[in-house]
Amino acid sequence: MADMGEFGDAVAAWAAGGPEAPARELATRLSVRTAVLLEGRSDVAAVNALAQRRGRNLAAEGVCVLSIDGAMSVGRYARLLGPPGLGLRLRGLCDEAERPYYARGFDRAGAARQGFFVCAADLEDELIRALGVPRVEELVEREGDLRPLRTFLRQPAQQGRAPQQQFRRFLGTKKGRKIHYGRVLVEALDPDRVPAPLDDLLRGL
């Protein structure tokens, strides 16, 4: 049976220059109504983790959460999936620095600009601030990464940086680490401490 993962793969292939038909067929078969365009897979992990915490099955609701592998791709995905293409409702989450890409991409696709939400720096920064550095360090220790963290913090480039900046950098130092902690950090949040951009995105789906 087809699932949202297959639809996401078909969309990625289409965006890379492949055929449109598989994505269109799966969108109909799965009753996809909304596409959430996220910059990377760590953002996907965080959104899915929060949905699960709130007892929601986004796939069953017709919501496909997609990594577009960088904000510069948002225009292409918005055109394929939004009003000019499959006609899906578009939503998104981006870093402050990437806001212009999302605004331009959503506007050109005829999608509502208010459909995407903006993190002050990035989602990891939002999550670290919501949890606090001591709690994040506890989670890093629990996940078995305390030794790599201490090695990282001894590097000259990290001296003088604020702890929050150091943790942000650490999460991106190993392939797959940001994705893993996208889920871990969200699962550790108090229900009333979910960062506003992430909370607003999920409430709007």
Phi, psi and omega per residue, in radians:
M1 nan 2.379 -3.133
A2 -1.189 2.613 3.091
D3 -2.394 3.141 -3.098
M4 -1.136 -0.491 3.084
G5 -1.081 -0.734 3.107
E6 -1.146 -0.695 3.093
F7 -1.082 -0.775 3.110
G8 -1.046 -0.723 3.103
D9 -1.119 -0.697 3.135
A10 -1.149 -0.667 3.109
V11 -1.163 -0.754 3.123
A12 -1.067 -0.715 3.115
A13 -1.139 -0.701 3.111
W14 -1.112 -0.781 -3.135
A15 -1.110 -0.461 3.135
A16 -1.510 0.085 3.105
G17 1.884 0.080 3.141
G18 -1.402 -2.985 -3.081
P19 -1.291 2.643 3.115
E20 -1.429 -0.581 -2.946
A21 -0.961 -0.790 -3.115
P22 -1.049 -0.721 3.140
A23 -1.161 -0.740 -3.133
R24 -1.125 -0.728 3.141
E25 -1.120 -0.773 -3.127
L26 -1.196 -0.618 3.110
A27 -1.044 -0.713 3.114
T28 -1.212 -0.808 -3.080
R29 -1.117 -0.629 -3.083
L30 -1.639 -0.007 -3.125
S31 0.969 0.813 3.116
V32 -1.237 2.284 3.140
R33 -2.113 -0.386 -3.077
T34 -2.399 2.405 3.017
A35 -2.040 2.208 3.107
V36 -1.780 2.011 -3.054
L37 -1.706 1.975 -3.088
L38 -2.077 2.616 -3.034
E39 -1.163 -0.631 -3.068
G40 -2.657 3.087 -3.049
R41 -1.262 -0.409 3.077
S42 -1.182 -0.615 3.080
D43 -1.164 -0.695 3.084
V44 -1.046 -0.781 -3.141
A45 -1.056 -0.717 -3.124
A46 -1.177 -0.794 -3.133
V47 -1.096 -0.790 -3.141
N48 -1.130 -0.660 3.130
A49 -1.127 -0.726 3.139
L50 -1.185 -0.701 3.091
A51 -1.034 -0.773 3.131
Q52 -1.106 -0.714 3.123
R53 -1.056 -0.558 -3.106
R54 -1.643 0.185 3.047
G55 1.271 0.460 -3.105
R56 -1.865 2.485 3.044
N57 -1.942 1.645 -3.022
L58 -1.091 -0.674 3.139
A59 -1.061 -0.740 3.133
A60 -1.160 -0.413 3.112
E61 -1.499 0.002 -3.126
G62 1.436 0.406 -3.115
V63 -1.895 2.177 3.085
C64 -1.883 2.135 -3.140
V65 -1.738 2.034 -2.981
L66 -2.084 2.417 2.890
S67 -1.551 2.208 3.141
I68 -1.765 0.123 3.081
D69 0.986 0.885 3.051
G70 1.989 2.459 -3.044
A71 -1.096 -0.453 -3.113
M72 -1.171 -0.214 3.112
S73 -1.584 -0.060 -2.990
V74 -1.115 -0.633 -3.140
G75 -1.069 -0.743 -3.141
R76 -1.144 -0.815 3.140
Y77 -1.151 -0.682 3.130
A78 -1.118 -0.664 3.130
R79 -1.179 -0.702 -3.117
L80 -1.266 -0.669 -3.002
L81 -1.731 -0.432 -3.087
G82 -1.443 -2.769 -3.086
P83 -0.907 -0.638 3.138
P84 -1.263 -0.315 -3.061
G85 -2.007 -1.827 -3.089
L86 -1.360 -0.198 3.103
G87 1.335 0.416 3.136
L88 -1.420 2.706 2.967
R89 -1.258 2.388 -3.104
L90 -1.879 2.422 2.992
R91 -2.365 2.827 -3.117
G92 -2.849 2.950 3.101
L93 -2.521 2.279 -3.095
C94 -2.522 2.940 3.046
D95 -1.369 2.715 3.133
E96 -0.969 -0.716 -3.101
A97 -1.145 -0.399 -3.091
E98 -1.724 0.083 -3.132
R99 -0.910 -0.773 -3.110
P100 -1.046 -0.631 3.118
Y101 -1.105 -0.777 -3.125
Y102 -1.189 -0.750 -3.141
A103 -1.059 -0.805 -3.125
R104 -1.172 -0.758 -3.113
G105 -1.119 -0.767 3.132
F106 -1.184 -0.723 -3.138
D107 -1.084 -0.807 -3.098
R108 -1.164 -0.455 3.111
A109 -1.516 -0.017 -3.127
G110 1.283 0.419 3.134
A111 -1.726 2.684 -3.123
A112 -1.150 2.219 -3.133
R113 -1.095 -0.552 3.140
Q114 -1.232 0.028 3.134
G115 -1.357 -0.109 3.083
F116 -2.136 2.706 -3.038
F117 -2.138 2.610 -2.934
V118 -2.091 2.240 3.055
C119 -1.479 2.556 -3.071
A120 -1.015 -0.817 3.035
A121 -2.087 -1.172 2.986
D122 -2.696 3.093 -3.056
L123 -1.163 -0.647 3.109
E124 -1.052 -0.719 3.106
D125 -1.076 -0.760 3.119
E126 -1.055 -0.770 -3.099
L127 -1.197 -0.705 3.131
I128 -1.125 -0.721 3.108
R129 -1.145 -0.670 -3.134
A130 -1.162 -0.659 -3.101
L131 -1.482 -0.587 -3.012
G132 1.559 2.499 -3.066
V133 -1.023 -0.768 3.140
P134 -1.006 -0.717 3.134
R135 -1.183 -0.682 3.104
V136 -1.105 -0.699 3.108
E137 -1.100 -0.679 3.069
E138 -1.046 -0.727 -3.136
L139 -1.181 -0.684 3.087
V140 -1.072 -0.735 3.102
E141 -1.127 -0.748 -3.141
R142 -1.078 -0.599 -3.121
E143 -1.484 0.068 3.067
G144 1.433 0.339 -3.080
D145 -1.937 0.279 -3.077
L146 -1.164 -0.718 -3.137
R147 -1.108 -0.853 3.073
P148 -1.038 -0.613 3.109
L149 -1.096 -0.815 -3.116
R150 -1.121 -0.666 3.071
T151 -1.093 -0.761 3.140
F152 -1.083 -0.750 -3.077
L153 -1.196 -0.347 3.104
R154 -1.415 -0.184 -3.123
Q155 -1.142 2.438 -3.115
P156 -0.962 -0.620 -3.093
A157 -1.124 -0.357 -3.104
Q158 -1.599 -0.167 -3.108
Q159 -1.221 2.316 3.123
G160 1.562 -0.189 3.091
R161 -1.392 2.605 3.063
A162 -1.151 2.548 -3.124
P163 -0.927 -0.677 -3.138
Q164 -1.085 -0.709 3.104
Q165 -1.155 -0.676 3.130
Q166 -1.082 -0.754 -3.135
F167 -1.175 -0.678 3.076
R168 -1.011 -0.793 -3.131
R169 -1.153 -0.701 -3.119
F170 -1.050 -0.705 -3.091
L171 -1.101 -0.380 -3.130
G172 -1.753 0.189 -3.038
T173 -1.530 -0.148 -3.123
K174 -2.423 2.382 -3.119
K175 -1.005 2.268 3.114
G176 1.566 -0.241 -3.075
R177 -1.190 -0.760 3.134
K178 -1.075 -0.681 3.128
I179 -1.110 -0.819 -3.137
H180 -1.037 -0.828 -3.081
Y181 -1.354 -0.309 2.997
G182 -0.997 -0.709 3.093
R183 -1.344 -0.812 -3.066
V184 -1.034 -0.808 -3.086
L185 -1.166 -0.710 3.129
V186 -1.144 -0.719 -3.134
E187 -1.133 -0.390 -3.120
A188 -1.570 -0.139 -3.084
L189 -1.183 2.483 2.896
D190 -1.186 2.529 -3.087
P191 -0.959 -0.556 -3.101
D192 -1.652 0.208 -3.129
R193 -2.073 0.313 3.113
V194 -1.196 2.243 3.137
P195 -0.950 2.431 -3.032
A196 -0.958 -0.786 -3.118
P197 -1.062 -0.697 -3.138
L198 -1.233 -0.738 3.120
D199 -1.094 -0.800 -3.121
D200 -1.118 -0.687 3.118
L201 -1.043 -0.877 -3.067
L202 -1.164 -0.686 3.140
R203 -1.133 -0.453 -3.113
G204 -1.537 0.030 -3.124
L205 -1.588 nan nan
